[in-house]
Every structure is written in C-alpha cells, then in structure tokens.
Amino acid sequence: MGTSSSKNVITSGLKHCTLWKTDRSPPCRAVMMALDAMNLSITEVDVNMDKGEHRGPELSIYNPLQTLPIFKDKELILSDSHAITSYLATRYCSAGKFLPKDAGGRAIIDQLMHYDSGILYPRFRAAAYPILYENCRFVMPQQVCEIECAYRDLECMLVGRTWLGGSWPTLGDITIAATLSTLNVLVPIDKLRYPRLSSWLYRMSEEIYYITANKKGLGEFSRRIDRGCISDDSEFKCPRSSIRRRAGVPEKENKKD
Ligand SMILES: N[C@@H](CCC(=O)N[C@@H](CS)C(=O)NCC(=O)O)C(=O)O
C-alpha cells in the first residue's frame, strides 16, 4: 500500500544530511514521519541504545546529552526532535503545509511541540524507563494517572477540531502522534472516555507517513516493553536512507539513491 503511492511523489534527496536514530524512540519516529510527510530523503543510521551506542565517543561529540535523535546538516548539528522537524520544514519544505509560514499558524505548531516536549514526552519517559531499564514490570499508578490527565488535556484540545494544529495534519499532529501512539501501548486510550482522541489517533494511523515511519518502531517498542530490562545482543548500526526505509527495501538489494 505505502510503496505504490510513494512512487508517485517527487522525493528530495538530501544525502548530505544524516539522522542517527532508533526506531523504538518516539522523538526519532516523529522526525522519520516528518521526513516521509515532506518527501525528504536523508541518510539514516540506526543506533542500538541497548548497547549504549548513543553514549559512544562518536555521538557524544555531537550530543553531550547522549540522547537520540541526532541530526547533522553540514556544520549544523541538532539533537532535539522538535528543533529538527522545524528546521527540515523551514529549510527544505517551501510549501508551508506542515509548518505554516504565518506567525499565528506557526505559533500554534510551536505550542503543540512545547506541549509534547514539556508534558507528554516526560510522562512517557517516566512510565517507560523503569520498565526498559530498571526491572519494573508495570507502569506505576502515579504515572498512569499523569498519562490519563494528558489524555484528558488532548481530548479537550480536540473539541470542534479534526486535527490538533489546523485544517490538516501538521508537524504538531505528527509530533504528538509519535508520543501518543507509544503511550497508548503503556496505558491504552479508552475509546469511551476519550472518543475524540482515539478517533484522532486512528485518523493519524491512516496517514501514509505513519505507516512508513511509525508503525514498525511502535511494534519494536511494544516487544521491547514486553521483554523488560534485558540487554539486546542483536545487531547494530546500519546506514541507509529515508527512501529505502519508506520502500521497505533491504539495504543490500538497493544500491542506488
Ligand atoms: N527532547 C528530546 C528527547 C530525546 C530523548 O530523550 N530520547 C531518548 C530516546 S526516546 C534517549 O535518547 N534516551 C537516552 C537513553 O535512554 O539513554 C527530543 O525530542 O528529541
């Protein structure tokens, strides 16, 4: 389904740009969705967080915070998903569809991104990290409560609206979809209590970039959460490009692009 429609669009190849990422991470998936939404293709490098590769010397130079994603465009290095997606939209997507050019429209997207950065993502982290790294088996009641509060916030934000940031999905929707779809694994969204929010997430899940860039990593996150705090011995680092990920083509079979 995704492959045939992506052949019909013009993709901008930006091989000089690199994204270091791991698919299970919501901020990395936000950047990957933004890339696919804007039909931008950059070099992508998978980093194995379970092996601590994001804390190795190569990446620590780029990001002293030792987090992913990390993005590089020539001399420019960015290490926050919100800054990365805004930069990509401003620098490489002239249409303004995903990040409006007018001050008011832009401020609405910024507001959603600040909500993600300041409220939603920290709640995800507080709930998931004890399970991923500390032998905890469940989301703690306090965290469930705070995540439910966020669901209530978002339910209110969707009153009278189809999308969070405008008349169509924007970077605000994409960013929140990455975090929210992951929270939904930890604390399932109750359709009866949050009907607008669950419908919005369903609509987002039908967007082609959600299918190409969010679905697989979400599955990996679910499996990783099920396994809990154990180290992963499987592979490591695989450079590839956004266009290959979109097409689902294994690295070896596609030497071009
Ligand atoms: N505000 C940052 C958050 C980045 C972040 O915390 N990423 C997590 C992965 S989801 C990470 O790299 N954690 C480091 C670790 O677990 O050691 C963004 O939006 O990019």
The ligand as a Gaussian input file, in Angstrom:
#p B3LYP/6-31G(d) Opt

LIG

0 1
 N       13.555000      16.188000      23.783000
 C       14.291000      15.182000      23.064000
 C       14.187000      13.858000      23.805000
 C       15.186000      12.853000      23.277000
 C       15.265000      11.614000      24.162000
 O       15.185000      11.687000      25.400000
 N       15.439000      10.444000      23.513000
 C       15.550000       9.197000      24.224000
 C       15.043000       8.063000      23.361000
 S       13.299000       8.073000      23.264000
 C       17.001000       8.916000      24.524000
 O       17.833000       9.097000      23.679000
 N       17.306000       8.457000      25.745000
 C       18.653000       8.153000      26.143000
 C       18.754000       6.930000      26.955000
 O       17.771000       6.216000      27.134000
 O       19.887000       6.634000      27.426000
 C       13.739000      15.075000      21.636000
 O       12.546000      15.370000      21.428000
 O       14.493000      14.736000      20.730000

